[in-house]
Every structure is written in C-alpha cells, then in structure tokens.
Amino acid sequence: MSRIVVVGYGPTAHRLVETLVSKGFDGRITVIGEEPRPAYDRVHLTSYLSGTSAEDLTYDVPEGAVTKLSTRVTGIDRDAKHVVTGDGDVEPYDVLVLATGSAPFVPPVPGAEHAFVYRTIEDLDAIKVAAKDAAEGVVVGGGLLGLEAADALRALGLKAHIVEMSPWLMPRQVDEGGGAVLKQHIEDLGLSVHAGAGVKEIVADDQGQVTGLLKPDGTLVDAQVVVFSAGIRPRDELARSSGLEVGERGGIVVDSGMLTSDPSIYAVGECALAGGMIYGLVGPCNTMAEVAVDRIMGGSATFEGADMSTKLKLLGVEVAQFGAMDGALDVTYMDPVGGVYKKLFISDDAKTLLGGICVGDASPYTSLRPFVGKALPAAPSDLLFSGAGASLDLPDEAQVCSCNNVCAGDVRTAIADKGVTDVPGIKACTRAGTTCGSCVPMLKQLLEKSGVEVSKALCEHFTYSRAELFDIVRVRKITTFSQLITEHGQGRGCDICKPAVASILASLHNGHVLEGERAALQDTNDAFLANMQKNGTYSVVPRIPGGEITPEKLIVIGEVARDFGLYTKITGGQRIDLFGARVDQLPEIWRRLVEAGFESGHAYGKALRTVKSCVGSTWCRYGVQDSVGLAIALELRYRGLRSPHKLKSAVSGCARECAEARSKDFGIIATEKGWNLYVAGNGGFKPRHADLLAGDLSTEELIRTIDRFLMFYIRTADRLQRTSTWLESLEGGLDYLREVIMEDSLGICADLDAQMEHHTATYADEWAATLDDPEKLSRFVSFVNAPGVPDPSIVFEQERGQIKPVMAR
Amino acid sequence: MSWTPICDYDKLLPERGVCALVEGRQVAVFRTYDGALHALDNLDPFSGAYVLSRGIVGTRKGEPTVASPLHKQVFSLVSGVCLDEQGVAVPVYPVRVADGRVEVSV
C-alpha cells in the first residue's frame, strides 16, 4: 500500500488524512479539493461573518500530505487505478477515498438562480456583499443550518425571515411543543417565522435583483436576499459516472467498513450512504473517516450508524435532542413564561430512557444523554423538574463526546492512568471536547467525581485556590501577607504562596512591590527588579513601548551597556536586554536609564511585558490603522499591571499580521472599520492561536474590553496560569467570557472597570521610586559587610565580542 | 571559635536574607519571622551560583526554609539539608547577636 488519493477536501477528508498521518501511514497521501483552500471548520462557519478570518477557520494540512487545491476530479479509471483532474492530470492510486461531501439542496422553483446557499466561505462572501444594500432577508429552511443562516443575516443588519415547510421549526430535533417554544424565542429576537409555508417563486426585477419570496398562498415576503438552507444532497456524481453503486435517492453505497462496490475505493462523510442513511453531522463523519483509516491499515473497525443527538445554542436559545424522538410514554415539562420545554421519552414499562427534547434549557442533554437505552437513573419528573441528574454517575460505556466518539470510560482511564487533573489535560489526552465543546461540563463532572483528589489548595500554607485568595483579599480588604496567613492560612508561607499573594496585593493595591513586608514576598527577580541569570547576575530590560525608540535613547542604552560591560541582545518583544549586571550595579545602571527617560520594563515580573507592533499605517503601504500608536497607548495603560502570569500583547496594522498578535495573551488586528480583539493566545511550550473575542471595535470599545478581560483573568485565574489555559478551563469558554465582560452577565463590569481605573491612576515607575529611597537601595549590595566589593565568584569570558558567564564548575 | 560581625541586627528584614563575605566565604544570613537567625553557605549546590541569600524564606511543616532563587529547591535553614532532593545539603554556620550586631563564625 503506497499511494492514497483522497477526492474532496472538507472536514471529513481532513480527519481522514490527519488520522492516517497520526497512525504512521508511510505511503504517499494526495488530497484533491475543488475549493481554493484546505479544509476548514464548518461548524463555526458563521463566525466568519463576525470577523474570524478564513485562515483562522482553516485546518493545518497534516504533515506529509500533498494537496491539490482548486482542482476538480472529473473521472476515475478504475481499471487503470487513477483519477483524472479537470486540467488533464492523472493521479494514480492504490486506494481511493471519496470524500466529496454534499451540496445544498435548492428546490427547482422559478428564480432560484437568484438565491444564495450557506455552505462555503465563498457563499458567505457573496451573502455579505448582497446584504450591504439589503434591508430584509429570507432563509428557506428552518432546520439547524437554516437558523444559523438566519442569525447570520440578522448579524449583517437585515430583518430576517425564516420559511419552513414543516408546521414548526427544527422538525428533526424538536416536536410540535418544543417548536412552539422555539418560535416564541426567535420571534422575541425580531425574526419572523413562516412555518408550514413553502416557496412558489423567488421574485426578481429586470436587473435580476431579488425583491421577495412568493409563498404558495400568494403572499409575498419582502426581501432582497434569499438563502436556501433546505437540506443537503450528497455529491455522488463522480461515483455515479464511474459506475460505483449509488443509492436510489443519492449517496455512494458503502458497507460497514466504508468500502464502496469497488474494493479499492472507500467513501466517507456526507457523500456516503451508510446503512441506508446520509449523515450530515461532524461526529458521525469523523467516525467514518476513522473507520476507513483503520480498514486501509488492515484493521476491522466498523461504522454502526451514529448517535444523531444534537445540542446547540442558536440565536441565544439552547436546543438539544438526544436518542429517540418518540416512545411509549413521555413526560413533559413546559414553562411558557421562562421559555423552557423539556420532554423525555420512556419505554412502556417506564424503566428505560429512550430519548429527549429540550428547548430553552439543554441541561438534560448533558446529564441524561449517556443514559439513553439504559435504566432511568431517577423518576422522570425529578429529572425534569428539579434539575436532578446533574450529579448522576455515568456508566463507562456512555458516550460523552459524540464529535470524537469518546466514552466516560476513556476519560476515566485518562484520569486514572495518565494522571490528568484538568479539562485541558483531558482534551489533549482523549480529544473529547475539542470539536464543538458541548461536553466540557460533563468532562469537568467526571474529573470532580473521579476520586482523584484535585486539590485546589495553593500549597501547604493555604487551603484556598489563588482565585479564592484573591476574593478573600479583595472582600476583606487585607493589605499584608502576615494578616492573610494569620487569619486564613498556616505556617509562614513558601516560594509558591508568597509571590502569588504578592501578586494579588499588587493587582489590588498597586503599591511599590518592595515596600515594607512585601519585599520579603517577592521572587528574586521582583526583589531586585531585574532577571536573575544562571550565574547569579541580572539582566536589565528598559521599557520600549510598542518597540518605538528614538536614536538618542538607543545611544543611551548602548552607552550604558558599554560602560558596564553588559552583553546586549534584542528580545522577541522588541526590546533590548542587557545581561551580566551584578546586583550592586543595578542602581547605577538604572540611574542612567531613568535619567534618559526609561522606565522599568517589568521583564522580571508576572506582569505586562510588551505590546509589540508592526509599523502600521504611518509608514506601511498596506497598513489600515496606526498600530504603533495603539501599541504604545496599550503598553502605557497596562504597564506595571501584576497578574497571575506574564502578559504579552501585540498590535498588527492589517490582516497580514506582522506583529504576530494571535500568539499573545491579547492581540489586536486592525480592520477597515476598527480593531479585532483576539484573546488567550500563547507561544511557548504549548502554542495556541488566540480566539476572536470581538470584531470591528472602536478604540474606546477595544480598551474597555481589554480592561475587563485582564481584570477578570487576574481575578479568577490560578497561580501561574496563562490566559490560554485559563480560557480552556473556563466553564462555558469564550461564549461565557463574552457574556461576562461584554454583556455584564455577572454584574461585575463596573467593578472591573473601577479596578483598572485604580491601576492606571496609581501606576508609578518602580525603578524611579527605588532610586529615591535610600533604604530600598541599601539592599542592592553583593555583601552586606562589604558594600563596595564585587562578588568574586562572577567571572566572564569573551565570545563574539561580548561577555559570557563562566561557571565555577 | 572566632566571631565576625557583619551588620546591625536591625539591618536584617524579617524573612529576607543577606550575604556576607567572611574570610573569603560567602555566608547567607537569614532573619525569620520570629526574630531567629540562621546562616547557610551562599552557594546553591544545584546551579553552582552563589545565590541562596536571595531566595524566598518560608516554612515547610513548621521548619524554617529558603528556596533557591534559580530552580526552587528548598533547604532547611536549621540543618542546611535539601528537603526536595535526598543527599544534598549546604553547610550551616553559627550565628549570634552581640550588642545589636550580627556575628557569624566560619
């Protein structure tokens, strides 16, 4: 087996290739896709309209795979075992995988050619353009994707209508009662629902501009944009023309091993007809890809159909369906005031749970879906009414993550055998929760119930987590470590809790970090306001906001480095690091720097480091905003802000992203209309691209949002937890963060704003203040009994014209 | 035993260390929260750098400690024994207060 050719490059093809690579397939993999880019995340497609770029949605091409993009396969020669592409190229295969996906179904009504569909990035681009001059839009199809499309039209500023053939919305997920509650929710948001209605014609004027949608009853819905989202049709034309067996109503017929009627050809994803079914959800399609890989590599895995359970939040409404949609008995909870509808289906002996439907509150999905086909864990009324079920013990074989087919037992194994202690660990170990994220609360529950004592205690001196200590200090207005440990801890602290408490006190009160008792809490870096290096010397980093510096200041840095014999190096954060200073040299070095107008760069602190920038619109012919100006403003605003870990930021002046903002804790990328704010990125040991928190913000909105993001992080993160892992473990993730800091769901925004105001109002340069304080300065000596004597253990040699440390051994 | 005065007792901040150069030896002197004094060799045996006086002072199960500022190994201020790795210890030196002056003996 040496050559695999994959036709189609959507998410299922991506999963197939990724799995092949991860399982060590050592042959040649060629993926041929007709779209201009590799596979991208269609689950989050709508976020493209709110600013997520196509690049952000696009998956990385698995290492080793060869891709041919914008290329259509026009034929398969099954005898010669090769495929032919539109430009006449021939690609030989030993195994062929068809992952050609599906196309949106467009009903053959007059004027349909003027309508849009909602599937690809190009479709969204076209809708975006059309929406610019439109006031109203109609989506045909009230299913899952239809509602998403309607939400997108609304987000583009249109009055949105939904036309659905069935008597209620989302007929595949909810029953009539649930549909009624859903309709209420959606109409409350200002959308119009036309249920039980079909389409007679898309009406357009002479120029082809759509003016409305004509219903069979003769009424016209005014609209300038029409989007069809009325189901999918498998793309089986290639299979059909190659003589492979296809289903009566479409779809490439496959067996339980995803093999087509040709023993060298597999089909996976939405184009495959497995057990007489077409699957359009990401979970089953991923499973098909994994089954096919297993088979290709000699295994015997089978695809046995899939759980079509769904949980989603559309237009702010939670909708979920799991298991069967009918049963001998059912129990319904309905609250029209609160807009909640929950129904469970039960076997005729009232013992087995068959399925359920939820609108407005999807909590039963999380707690009860794993019990489908099993004995009811409690009385149905209790399960629905009191919210019981949240603490039920899941059986090992219960599936918790349907996107990646992970069972409770897999998660328990990861916890027990691999020592995983948090949600990010489970994600890394099992892939559970990495696709749609809806099972994260369940993962958390499994962790909590695992018996593995996940102690939140900071150390032996405090039984509280950092976040709890933060609240204690804040609410009880504690100002010293001694008071805190006397009243709320034991012993005299250690190298873990002392710097953590020092950071909390600094975040809340912003006094000098070396004042009074606080001097004894600091790590050596904070204690000497410099970074200790391997030989006990320190490095010095003056702040260079935004990376902008005058020639005069550059000269001062050069002169200081020369006069004190320091090694100089440009940092990754657009600053200059001066190495090799003895502790007794630090005050003299800083006296020169402060005189020249420099301030502490806090390279030594768990604090804001730099706000990096590209040169921006002032000079760059591509720049759309002044990235340097913003970077300087942000760096000056947040300088000195102590936090659970270091904070890095960057501002890019255009989408080319030269400042690498998306690898930062908070990164800003200029748009034509303002700024996109990305949060929780990281380079380092475990790189993470930052997530788009909000798009097209004005500078004022941007700063307010960053203020709150930082303060909420400072309040709630664990010790030494970067924003990336903090966000990953935040229950509810990015949506929750948005609710808290942009919609003020916890009512704390005024507090967060006040806290940041206090910070900016009370900031003072630590080094300038230290130089003015003889008592603090007196600590900067190598030897207390010989203040003028340099440490004789510190020795350097020369390398490339500069010093380097020599260690005694 | 000969004692070398190094500084005034009041010069020492609670829970911070200083380093003194005594007969060519670097001695790290610590004042703990209760006012007691401890003296260890300043050489961190793990890194080979003379830095222990700049570590964080605390307690472990009641025993006064200092953590190396380089890689955080914790040493007992009483015995000099490393509490994180068996078989590693640093020398301890006698230390006392006489007439308000801190004195060490090496």
Interface residues (C-beta under 8 A of the other chain):
Chain A: E460 H461 S482 G491 R492 G493 C494 D495 C497 K498 P499 E517 A519 A520 L521 Q522 D523 T524 N525 A527 F528 M532 K534 N535 G536 V583 S778 R779 S782 F783 V784 N785 A786 V789 D791 S793 M807 A808 R809
Chain B: T4 P5 I6 C7 K11 L13 P14 E15 R16 V18 C19 A20 L21 V22 Q26 V29 T32 Y33 S47 G48 A49 Y50 V51 R54 G55 I56 V57 G58 T59 R60 K61 G62 P64 T65 A67 P69 L70 K72 V74
